[in-house]
Amino acid sequence: MASYETMYIVRPDLAEEQVDQTIVKYQQLLKDQGVQAVDTQHRGKRRLAYEISNFREGIYVQMNYTGPGSAIAKLEREMRISEDVIRYLTLINDSPTSETEESTGASEE
């Protein structure tokens, strides 16, 4: 199974409890699709580089998880039809672990 990272931006005019409900909704959707180890980071409200759907700010949420690729299609479909999510992006996470960096002897000296 591959490791993925999904970053999505939630509308800034939602109440904090609505944002939390949105986060839990997408976590549960992934778990229902057989995804393991969902690590979610609530990045907070930030200014957007450009206006999206008449919003100048957005609430950023990052999810890192491991699971089958078929779960991505279901997640992105739900985000696409949701009015609460204004932008999303999913990437395959190929970053090396710290053990790999140590074993190769990579150094910035």
Chimera marker file (.cmm) of the C-alpha trace (Angstrom):
<marker_set name="trace">
<marker id="1" x="0.000" y="0.000" z="0.000" r="1" g="1" b="0" radius="0.5"/>
<marker id="2" x="1.148" y="3.504" z="-0.791" r="1" g="1" b="0" radius="0.5"/>
<marker id="3" x="1.447" y="6.495" z="1.492" r="1" g="1" b="0" radius="0.5"/>
<marker id="4" x="-0.586" y="9.592" z="0.562" r="1" g="1" b="0" radius="0.5"/>
<marker id="5" x="-0.901" y="13.200" z="1.626" r="1" g="1" b="0" radius="0.5"/>
<marker id="6" x="-4.101" y="15.171" z="1.064" r="1" g="1" b="0" radius="0.5"/>
<marker id="7" x="-4.234" y="18.897" z="1.724" r="1" g="1" b="0" radius="0.5"/>
<marker id="8" x="-7.587" y="20.613" z="1.548" r="1" g="1" b="0" radius="0.5"/>
<marker id="9" x="-8.894" y="24.110" z="2.224" r="1" g="1" b="0" radius="0.5"/>
<marker id="10" x="-12.175" y="24.611" z="4.065" r="1" g="1" b="0" radius="0.5"/>
<marker id="11" x="-14.295" y="27.767" z="3.802" r="1" g="1" b="0" radius="0.5"/>
<marker id="12" x="-13.213" y="30.348" z="6.406" r="1" g="1" b="0" radius="0.5"/>
<marker id="13" x="-16.776" y="31.345" z="7.329" r="1" g="1" b="0" radius="0.5"/>
<marker id="14" x="-17.554" y="27.983" z="8.982" r="1" g="1" b="0" radius="0.5"/>
<marker id="15" x="-17.788" y="27.715" z="12.762" r="1" g="1" b="0" radius="0.5"/>
<marker id="16" x="-15.053" y="25.756" z="14.542" r="1" g="1" b="0" radius="0.5"/>
<marker id="17" x="-17.418" y="22.847" z="15.277" r="1" g="1" b="0" radius="0.5"/>
<marker id="18" x="-18.415" y="22.651" z="11.593" r="1" g="1" b="0" radius="0.5"/>
<marker id="19" x="-14.727" y="22.507" z="10.621" r="1" g="1" b="0" radius="0.5"/>
<marker id="20" x="-14.193" y="19.707" z="13.159" r="1" g="1" b="0" radius="0.5"/>
<marker id="21" x="-17.206" y="17.817" z="11.759" r="1" g="1" b="0" radius="0.5"/>
<marker id="22" x="-15.789" y="18.155" z="8.242" r="1" g="1" b="0" radius="0.5"/>
<marker id="23" x="-12.407" y="16.787" z="9.367" r="1" g="1" b="0" radius="0.5"/>
<marker id="24" x="-14.025" y="13.828" z="11.153" r="1" g="1" b="0" radius="0.5"/>
<marker id="25" x="-16.221" y="13.163" z="8.095" r="1" g="1" b="0" radius="0.5"/>
<marker id="26" x="-13.209" y="12.769" z="5.791" r="1" g="1" b="0" radius="0.5"/>
<marker id="27" x="-11.235" y="10.739" z="8.344" r="1" g="1" b="0" radius="0.5"/>
<marker id="28" x="-14.150" y="8.321" z="8.711" r="1" g="1" b="0" radius="0.5"/>
<marker id="29" x="-14.604" y="8.119" z="4.946" r="1" g="1" b="0" radius="0.5"/>
<marker id="30" x="-10.964" y="7.053" z="4.577" r="1" g="1" b="0" radius="0.5"/>
<marker id="31" x="-11.220" y="4.505" z="7.401" r="1" g="1" b="0" radius="0.5"/>
<marker id="32" x="-14.329" y="3.023" z="5.769" r="1" g="1" b="0" radius="0.5"/>
<marker id="33" x="-12.280" y="2.552" z="2.574" r="1" g="1" b="0" radius="0.5"/>
<marker id="34" x="-9.619" y="0.498" z="4.413" r="1" g="1" b="0" radius="0.5"/>
<marker id="35" x="-7.055" y="3.248" z="4.996" r="1" g="1" b="0" radius="0.5"/>
<marker id="36" x="-4.697" y="2.835" z="7.937" r="1" g="1" b="0" radius="0.5"/>
<marker id="37" x="-2.921" y="5.362" z="10.167" r="1" g="1" b="0" radius="0.5"/>
<marker id="38" x="-4.725" y="8.605" z="9.332" r="1" g="1" b="0" radius="0.5"/>
<marker id="39" x="-2.658" y="11.483" z="10.755" r="1" g="1" b="0" radius="0.5"/>
<marker id="40" x="-4.530" y="14.790" z="10.525" r="1" g="1" b="0" radius="0.5"/>
<marker id="41" x="-3.052" y="18.223" z="11.121" r="1" g="1" b="0" radius="0.5"/>
<marker id="42" x="-5.293" y="21.269" z="11.430" r="1" g="1" b="0" radius="0.5"/>
<marker id="43" x="-3.106" y="24.058" z="9.996" r="1" g="1" b="0" radius="0.5"/>
<marker id="44" x="-5.491" y="26.919" z="10.793" r="1" g="1" b="0" radius="0.5"/>
<marker id="45" x="-6.752" y="29.912" z="8.859" r="1" g="1" b="0" radius="0.5"/>
<marker id="46" x="-4.361" y="31.464" z="6.335" r="1" g="1" b="0" radius="0.5"/>
<marker id="47" x="-4.517" y="34.041" z="3.588" r="1" g="1" b="0" radius="0.5"/>
<marker id="48" x="-4.824" y="32.575" z="0.092" r="1" g="1" b="0" radius="0.5"/>
<marker id="49" x="-2.435" y="33.576" z="-2.690" r="1" g="1" b="0" radius="0.5"/>
<marker id="50" x="-5.442" y="34.399" z="-4.872" r="1" g="1" b="0" radius="0.5"/>
<marker id="51" x="-9.192" y="34.554" z="-4.436" r="1" g="1" b="0" radius="0.5"/>
<marker id="52" x="-11.047" y="31.229" z="-4.627" r="1" g="1" b="0" radius="0.5"/>
<marker id="53" x="-14.863" y="31.247" z="-4.760" r="1" g="1" b="0" radius="0.5"/>
<marker id="54" x="-14.908" y="34.832" z="-3.397" r="1" g="1" b="0" radius="0.5"/>
<marker id="55" x="-12.789" y="33.866" z="-0.359" r="1" g="1" b="0" radius="0.5"/>
<marker id="56" x="-9.459" y="35.538" z="0.451" r="1" g="1" b="0" radius="0.5"/>
<marker id="57" x="-8.708" y="33.182" z="3.386" r="1" g="1" b="0" radius="0.5"/>
<marker id="58" x="-9.104" y="29.479" z="4.015" r="1" g="1" b="0" radius="0.5"/>
<marker id="59" x="-8.697" y="26.889" z="6.759" r="1" g="1" b="0" radius="0.5"/>
<marker id="60" x="-5.974" y="24.423" z="5.810" r="1" g="1" b="0" radius="0.5"/>
<marker id="61" x="-6.131" y="20.743" z="6.816" r="1" g="1" b="0" radius="0.5"/>
<marker id="62" x="-3.484" y="18.123" z="6.003" r="1" g="1" b="0" radius="0.5"/>
<marker id="63" x="-4.041" y="14.359" z="6.173" r="1" g="1" b="0" radius="0.5"/>
<marker id="64" x="-1.262" y="11.758" z="5.857" r="1" g="1" b="0" radius="0.5"/>
<marker id="65" x="-2.343" y="8.132" z="5.498" r="1" g="1" b="0" radius="0.5"/>
<marker id="66" x="-1.513" y="4.722" z="4.082" r="1" g="1" b="0" radius="0.5"/>
<marker id="67" x="-3.994" y="2.739" z="2.054" r="1" g="1" b="0" radius="0.5"/>
<marker id="68" x="-5.228" y="1.567" z="-1.326" r="1" g="1" b="0" radius="0.5"/>
<marker id="69" x="-5.399" y="4.016" z="-4.222" r="1" g="1" b="0" radius="0.5"/>
<marker id="70" x="-9.097" y="3.327" z="-4.707" r="1" g="1" b="0" radius="0.5"/>
<marker id="71" x="-9.828" y="5.266" z="-1.501" r="1" g="1" b="0" radius="0.5"/>
<marker id="72" x="-8.521" y="8.458" z="-3.137" r="1" g="1" b="0" radius="0.5"/>
<marker id="73" x="-11.249" y="8.494" z="-5.799" r="1" g="1" b="0" radius="0.5"/>
<marker id="74" x="-14.001" y="8.249" z="-3.177" r="1" g="1" b="0" radius="0.5"/>
<marker id="75" x="-12.406" y="10.952" z="-1.000" r="1" g="1" b="0" radius="0.5"/>
<marker id="76" x="-11.887" y="13.388" z="-3.873" r="1" g="1" b="0" radius="0.5"/>
<marker id="77" x="-15.428" y="12.830" z="-5.177" r="1" g="1" b="0" radius="0.5"/>
<marker id="78" x="-16.848" y="13.759" z="-1.769" r="1" g="1" b="0" radius="0.5"/>
<marker id="79" x="-14.630" y="16.854" z="-1.600" r="1" g="1" b="0" radius="0.5"/>
<marker id="80" x="-15.588" y="17.905" z="-5.136" r="1" g="1" b="0" radius="0.5"/>
<marker id="81" x="-19.321" y="17.935" z="-4.373" r="1" g="1" b="0" radius="0.5"/>
<marker id="82" x="-18.932" y="19.475" z="-0.908" r="1" g="1" b="0" radius="0.5"/>
<marker id="83" x="-19.639" y="23.182" z="-0.567" r="1" g="1" b="0" radius="0.5"/>
<marker id="84" x="-17.385" y="23.359" z="2.517" r="1" g="1" b="0" radius="0.5"/>
<marker id="85" x="-14.153" y="22.428" z="0.677" r="1" g="1" b="0" radius="0.5"/>
<marker id="86" x="-12.925" y="25.104" z="-1.718" r="1" g="1" b="0" radius="0.5"/>
<marker id="87" x="-9.724" y="23.362" z="-2.905" r="1" g="1" b="0" radius="0.5"/>
<marker id="88" x="-7.971" y="19.983" z="-2.417" r="1" g="1" b="0" radius="0.5"/>
<marker id="89" x="-4.881" y="18.150" z="-3.621" r="1" g="1" b="0" radius="0.5"/>
<marker id="90" x="-3.684" y="14.576" z="-3.068" r="1" g="1" b="0" radius="0.5"/>
<marker id="91" x="-0.058" y="13.479" z="-3.550" r="1" g="1" b="0" radius="0.5"/>
<marker id="92" x="1.773" y="10.177" z="-3.222" r="1" g="1" b="0" radius="0.5"/>
<marker id="93" x="4.199" y="10.669" z="-0.357" r="1" g="1" b="0" radius="0.5"/>
<marker id="94" x="7.601" y="9.325" z="-1.405" r="1" g="1" b="0" radius="0.5"/>
<marker id="95" x="9.649" y="11.164" z="1.203" r="1" g="1" b="0" radius="0.5"/>
<marker id="96" x="12.453" y="9.047" z="2.685" r="1" g="1" b="0" radius="0.5"/>
<marker id="97" x="12.317" y="8.180" z="6.344" r="1" g="1" b="0" radius="0.5"/>
<marker id="98" x="14.927" y="9.468" z="8.766" r="1" g="1" b="0" radius="0.5"/>
<marker id="99" x="16.391" y="5.950" z="9.000" r="1" g="1" b="0" radius="0.5"/>
<marker id="100" x="17.056" y="5.970" z="5.255" r="1" g="1" b="0" radius="0.5"/>
<marker id="101" x="18.780" y="9.363" z="5.470" r="1" g="1" b="0" radius="0.5"/>
<marker id="102" x="20.955" y="8.173" z="8.352" r="1" g="1" b="0" radius="0.5"/>
<marker id="103" x="21.940" y="4.953" z="6.591" r="1" g="1" b="0" radius="0.5"/>
<marker id="104" x="23.035" y="6.763" z="3.430" r="1" g="1" b="0" radius="0.5"/>
<marker id="105" x="25.214" y="9.116" z="5.413" r="1" g="1" b="0" radius="0.5"/>
<marker id="106" x="23.653" y="12.194" z="3.840" r="1" g="1" b="0" radius="0.5"/>
<marker id="107" x="24.864" y="15.348" z="5.476" r="1" g="1" b="0" radius="0.5"/>
<marker id="108" x="24.482" y="19.068" z="4.876" r="1" g="1" b="0" radius="0.5"/>
<marker id="109" x="27.991" y="19.912" z="6.085" r="1" g="1" b="0" radius="0.5"/>
<link id1="1" id2="2" r="1" g="1" b="0" radius="0.2"/>
<link id1="2" id2="3" r="1" g="1" b="0" radius="0.2"/>
<link id1="3" id2="4" r="1" g="1" b="0" radius="0.2"/>
<link id1="4" id2="5" r="1" g="1" b="0" radius="0.2"/>
<link id1="5" id2="6" r="1" g="1" b="0" radius="0.2"/>
<link id1="6" id2="7" r="1" g="1" b="0" radius="0.2"/>
<link id1="7" id2="8" r="1" g="1" b="0" radius="0.2"/>
<link id1="8" id2="9" r="1" g="1" b="0" radius="0.2"/>
<link id1="9" id2="10" r="1" g="1" b="0" radius="0.2"/>
<link id1="10" id2="11" r="1" g="1" b="0" radius="0.2"/>
<link id1="11" id2="12" r="1" g="1" b="0" radius="0.2"/>
<link id1="12" id2="13" r="1" g="1" b="0" radius="0.2"/>
<link id1="13" id2="14" r="1" g="1" b="0" radius="0.2"/>
<link id1="14" id2="15" r="1" g="1" b="0" radius="0.2"/>
<link id1="15" id2="16" r="1" g="1" b="0" radius="0.2"/>
<link id1="16" id2="17" r="1" g="1" b="0" radius="0.2"/>
<link id1="17" id2="18" r="1" g="1" b="0" radius="0.2"/>
<link id1="18" id2="19" r="1" g="1" b="0" radius="0.2"/>
<link id1="19" id2="20" r="1" g="1" b="0" radius="0.2"/>
<link id1="20" id2="21" r="1" g="1" b="0" radius="0.2"/>
<link id1="21" id2="22" r="1" g="1" b="0" radius="0.2"/>
<link id1="22" id2="23" r="1" g="1" b="0" radius="0.2"/>
<link id1="23" id2="24" r="1" g="1" b="0" radius="0.2"/>
<link id1="24" id2="25" r="1" g="1" b="0" radius="0.2"/>
<link id1="25" id2="26" r="1" g="1" b="0" radius="0.2"/>
<link id1="26" id2="27" r="1" g="1" b="0" radius="0.2"/>
<link id1="27" id2="28" r="1" g="1" b="0" radius="0.2"/>
<link id1="28" id2="29" r="1" g="1" b="0" radius="0.2"/>
<link id1="29" id2="30" r="1" g="1" b="0" radius="0.2"/>
<link id1="30" id2="31" r="1" g="1" b="0" radius="0.2"/>
<link id1="31" id2="32" r="1" g="1" b="0" radius="0.2"/>
<link id1="32" id2="33" r="1" g="1" b="0" radius="0.2"/>
<link id1="33" id2="34" r="1" g="1" b="0" radius="0.2"/>
<link id1="34" id2="35" r="1" g="1" b="0" radius="0.2"/>
<link id1="35" id2="36" r="1" g="1" b="0" radius="0.2"/>
<link id1="36" id2="37" r="1" g="1" b="0" radius="0.2"/>
<link id1="37" id2="38" r="1" g="1" b="0" radius="0.2"/>
<link id1="38" id2="39" r="1" g="1" b="0" radius="0.2"/>
<link id1="39" id2="40" r="1" g="1" b="0" radius="0.2"/>
<link id1="40" id2="41" r="1" g="1" b="0" radius="0.2"/>
<link id1="41" id2="42" r="1" g="1" b="0" radius="0.2"/>
<link id1="42" id2="43" r="1" g="1" b="0" radius="0.2"/>
<link id1="43" id2="44" r="1" g="1" b="0" radius="0.2"/>
<link id1="44" id2="45" r="1" g="1" b="0" radius="0.2"/>
<link id1="45" id2="46" r="1" g="1" b="0" radius="0.2"/>
<link id1="46" id2="47" r="1" g="1" b="0" radius="0.2"/>
<link id1="47" id2="48" r="1" g="1" b="0" radius="0.2"/>
<link id1="48" id2="49" r="1" g="1" b="0" radius="0.2"/>
<link id1="49" id2="50" r="1" g="1" b="0" radius="0.2"/>
<link id1="50" id2="51" r="1" g="1" b="0" radius="0.2"/>
<link id1="51" id2="52" r="1" g="1" b="0" radius="0.2"/>
<link id1="52" id2="53" r="1" g="1" b="0" radius="0.2"/>
<link id1="53" id2="54" r="1" g="1" b="0" radius="0.2"/>
<link id1="54" id2="55" r="1" g="1" b="0" radius="0.2"/>
<link id1="55" id2="56" r="1" g="1" b="0" radius="0.2"/>
<link id1="56" id2="57" r="1" g="1" b="0" radius="0.2"/>
<link id1="57" id2="58" r="1" g="1" b="0" radius="0.2"/>
<link id1="58" id2="59" r="1" g="1" b="0" radius="0.2"/>
<link id1="59" id2="60" r="1" g="1" b="0" radius="0.2"/>
<link id1="60" id2="61" r="1" g="1" b="0" radius="0.2"/>
<link id1="61" id2="62" r="1" g="1" b="0" radius="0.2"/>
<link id1="62" id2="63" r="1" g="1" b="0" radius="0.2"/>
<link id1="63" id2="64" r="1" g="1" b="0" radius="0.2"/>
<link id1="64" id2="65" r="1" g="1" b="0" radius="0.2"/>
<link id1="65" id2="66" r="1" g="1" b="0" radius="0.2"/>
<link id1="66" id2="67" r="1" g="1" b="0" radius="0.2"/>
<link id1="67" id2="68" r="1" g="1" b="0" radius="0.2"/>
<link id1="68" id2="69" r="1" g="1" b="0" radius="0.2"/>
<link id1="69" id2="70" r="1" g="1" b="0" radius="0.2"/>
<link id1="70" id2="71" r="1" g="1" b="0" radius="0.2"/>
<link id1="71" id2="72" r="1" g="1" b="0" radius="0.2"/>
<link id1="72" id2="73" r="1" g="1" b="0" radius="0.2"/>
<link id1="73" id2="74" r="1" g="1" b="0" radius="0.2"/>
<link id1="74" id2="75" r="1" g="1" b="0" radius="0.2"/>
<link id1="75" id2="76" r="1" g="1" b="0" radius="0.2"/>
<link id1="76" id2="77" r="1" g="1" b="0" radius="0.2"/>
<link id1="77" id2="78" r="1" g="1" b="0" radius="0.2"/>
<link id1="78" id2="79" r="1" g="1" b="0" radius="0.2"/>
<link id1="79" id2="80" r="1" g="1" b="0" radius="0.2"/>
<link id1="80" id2="81" r="1" g="1" b="0" radius="0.2"/>
<link id1="81" id2="82" r="1" g="1" b="0" radius="0.2"/>
<link id1="82" id2="83" r="1" g="1" b="0" radius="0.2"/>
<link id1="83" id2="84" r="1" g="1" b="0" radius="0.2"/>
<link id1="84" id2="85" r="1" g="1" b="0" radius="0.2"/>
<link id1="85" id2="86" r="1" g="1" b="0" radius="0.2"/>
<link id1="86" id2="87" r="1" g="1" b="0" radius="0.2"/>
<link id1="87" id2="88" r="1" g="1" b="0" radius="0.2"/>
<link id1="88" id2="89" r="1" g="1" b="0" radius="0.2"/>
<link id1="89" id2="90" r="1" g="1" b="0" radius="0.2"/>
<link id1="90" id2="91" r="1" g="1" b="0" radius="0.2"/>
<link id1="91" id2="92" r="1" g="1" b="0" radius="0.2"/>
<link id1="92" id2="93" r="1" g="1" b="0" radius="0.2"/>
<link id1="93" id2="94" r="1" g="1" b="0" radius="0.2"/>
<link id1="94" id2="95" r="1" g="1" b="0" radius="0.2"/>
<link id1="95" id2="96" r="1" g="1" b="0" radius="0.2"/>
<link id1="96" id2="97" r="1" g="1" b="0" radius="0.2"/>
<link id1="97" id2="98" r="1" g="1" b="0" radius="0.2"/>
<link id1="98" id2="99" r="1" g="1" b="0" radius="0.2"/>
<link id1="99" id2="100" r="1" g="1" b="0" radius="0.2"/>
<link id1="100" id2="101" r="1" g="1" b="0" radius="0.2"/>
<link id1="101" id2="102" r="1" g="1" b="0" radius="0.2"/>
<link id1="102" id2="103" r="1" g="1" b="0" radius="0.2"/>
<link id1="103" id2="104" r="1" g="1" b="0" radius="0.2"/>
<link id1="104" id2="105" r="1" g="1" b="0" radius="0.2"/>
<link id1="105" id2="106" r="1" g="1" b="0" radius="0.2"/>
<link id1="106" id2="107" r="1" g="1" b="0" radius="0.2"/>
<link id1="107" id2="108" r="1" g="1" b="0" radius="0.2"/>
<link id1="108" id2="109" r="1" g="1" b="0" radius="0.2"/>
</marker_set>
